[in-house]
Amino acid sequence: MIRALVVDDEQTARERLRHMLVAIPDLEVIGEAADGVEAIARIGELRPDLVFLDIQMPGCSGLEVVASLPQPRPRIVFCTAFDQYAVDAFELHAVDYLLKPVNRVRLAHAIERVHEAGVPDTGIDNAVRAVRSATTRLLARLGDRYRVIPLQDVLYFSSEDRLTSLHTRDRVYTLDPTLNDLEERLDPACFFRVSRAVIVNLNAVTEVLPLTGGVAEVVLNTGARLEVSRRRVHDLLDVLAGVR
């Protein structure tokens, strides 16, 4: 049984797709979401096997939703009314791409592809990498709420006891993606992993202080100091100098 989530900002589109999915054997629609922020919350809550995901939505695009998800991600079928995304979607080897209004034949074909044992997940990983340079925001948790955090507000990301944190000047938020996921998504021209536990916003760095033993510290514009591991010091200096 495939457990599916339907994500679209148009209620009529959600209702139409749900109506067609009900007739498909071995598939259960377990929920809906009306925008990208709600989609991330529902995916985390329901853990669907498959997500039918609109691309253009207010606040957070479908690709940004995918990029915000930790591994392992559910299978994704993109749905959109804009055919200019079709070529990009197939080049990314997504599980499938449905153009609205979705018809039953194409929907059945998409479900068949999901059932195929050999369908790769690499397409979604490629999609994440494809949008990293265009990513301008992240979704983070503060208590029981999700907050949209502009990337320019991020000082650094840290990980401790399998918990990922996003640090701004005045708050610390919780993230679902691991540092490895974030490293894949973020633009390497702006963010650098200074150690196994920290990714820093290079625009927040004001100093690099070499220390004994080959390690170093970065000083941020807030005065915070973060350790740089020995093997990453030279790479950090090269990036800050524009060599890489």
N, C-alpha and C positions, 0 to 999 in steps of 0.2 A: 504494500500500500504506500503510495506516494502522498506525503503530507505537503500541501501547497498553500502558499500565501499570495494574495493578489494585492498589488500596490499600484495605485493610480490616483491622481488628484481629481479625476472626474468620476462622480458617483455612477453615472450611466454606463461608463466603460467598465467599471468594476462589476456592476450588476450583470451586464451582458456577458462578460467573460466567466463569471461565476455560474451563470445559467448554462453555458456550454460545458463547463468543466464537470458539473454535476452528473452529466450523462456518460462520462468516461469511467470505465471500470478501473478498479485498483487505484483510484485517486480521490483524495478527500481534501476539500478546501477548509482549512482550519482557521482562517482569519483573513482580515483585510487591513490595509493602511492607506491613508489619504495623502500622505506626503512623505518625504525622505526621512524626516526626524522620527515620525511615528513608525516608519518601516524598520528602522534600526532597533527601536524599542521592541517591536513585535517579533522581529527575528530573534532577538536575544531571549525573549520570553517564551516563544513557541517552538524554536528550533526546527523550522520547516526543512523538508528535503529539497523543495523547489520553490523558487520565487518568480512570479510573473511581474516584471519590474518596468514601469514607465521610465523614460529617460529624462524628459523635460518636466520638472516639477518645481514648485516654488520652494525656495529656501535651501534645497539640497537635491542635486541631480541624481539620476539612477546610478551613474558611474561613481559618484561620490559616496552613495550608499554602499556599493560593493567595496570600495576602497576602505570604508570605515569598519568593515566586518573582520573579526578575528578568524584565524584558521581553526577548524576546517569550515569553509564557506558552503552554503547550500548551492545547488545548481541554479543558474540564472537563465531565464528566457526574457530577453528585452522585448518590450512592447511600446510602440510609439506611432504617432500619426505623422511623423516627419521622415520621409523616405531618404533624406540626405544622410541619415545615420547608417543606412543599410550597408554600404560598402565598408565603412569603418568597423561595423559589428562583425561582418564576415571575415575581414582581415584579422580581427582579434580572435577568431575561432570561438566565439561564444557558442553556448549550447544551441541556441537558435535566436532568431530575430523575427518578430511578428509585426506586420504593418497593420495599423487600425484602418477600418474596422476588421477585426480578426474573423476569419471564416473557419468553419469546422474542419475543412480538409487540412489547412495549414496547422491548425491547432493539434489535430491528431498526429500529424507528422512530427511536430515538436515533442509531443509526449513519447513517440516512438524513439526519438533521439535520446531522450532522457533515460529511457529504459535500456538503451544499448550499453553493454558493459564497457565498451571501449571508448566512450565519449570522454575526452580529456578535460581536466579542470584548468589546463594551462591557459585557455582562452580568458578566463576571468583574471588570472594572474597578469596576463598581458594587458588586460583592460586597466588594471590597477596601475601598472607601470606607465601606461599611455596617458593617464590623467594626472600623474604626479606633478608635472610642471605647471598644470593649470589649477591645481588644488589651492584654494584660498582660505579654506576654513576646515575645522574639525568639529565633530560632535562629541561632547564630553558629558559625563554625569556629575552632578552636584546634588548629593542626597538622592531623592527619588525623581529628580528632574534631569532632562537633557538640555544642555546649553550649547549654542553655536559659538565657537571660539575662532575669531580671525587668526590666521597663522602669524600675522605680524605682532599679535599680542602674546605669543608663546615665547617664554624665555628658554625653557628646556623641558625635556621629557625624562622621566626617571623610572626605574623598575626596581622593586624590592618585594620579595616574597610573592613573586608571580603577579604582582599588582602594578599596573602601568599608571603613572601620574603625569598630568600636564600642569606645568607651573607658569603662572602669569605673575605680574607684579603684586597682585593683591590676593590671589586665591590659588588653591591647588585642586584640580579636578581629577576624576578617574576616567580612564579610557579602556575600551574593550580590546583594541588591537595591541599586540605585543610590540616591543621595540623593533623586533625583526620585521614585523608588518609595516611599522611606521617608516623604517629605513628604506623599504621598497617603495613606499608611496611618496615620501617627501623629496623635494628638489635638492639634490646634493650640493647645488651652488649656494643654498641658504641654510641647510642643516647638516651637521657633522656629528658622527658618533665618536665621542671622546673616550668612551670606555664601554665595557659590556653593559653598564647600568645607566648610561646617560647619553642622550642626543641633545646637542645644544644648538640654539639659533645663532648662527654666525654674526648676524646683525646686532646681537646683544653683547658680543664679546668686545671688551675694551683693552684687555691685556692678556698676554701669555707669560707666565712666570716659570722658568725652568727651575727644577728642584734637584737635589742630590739623588743619585740613583737612576737618572735618565727620565724620570717622570716629570710632570709639570702640572700647573694649575691654570685654568682660564678664569679671568675676572670678568663678571658681567656688569652691565651698566647699573645694576641695583646694588653692587658690592658683593654679591654672592660669589663664592669660589667653588669650582668644581674640578675634581682630579682628572687629569689626562693620562691614560695608560702609556707606558714606555713605548710600545710599538706604534702608537698613533700620534706621537708628538710631531714628528717630521711631516707626516701627511697633513696634519692640522696647519702647520706653518706654511706648507706649500699652498694649501687651499686659501688661506688668508692672504697670501702674497699674490694670488692669482696665477700661480704656476700650473695648477690643475683645474 
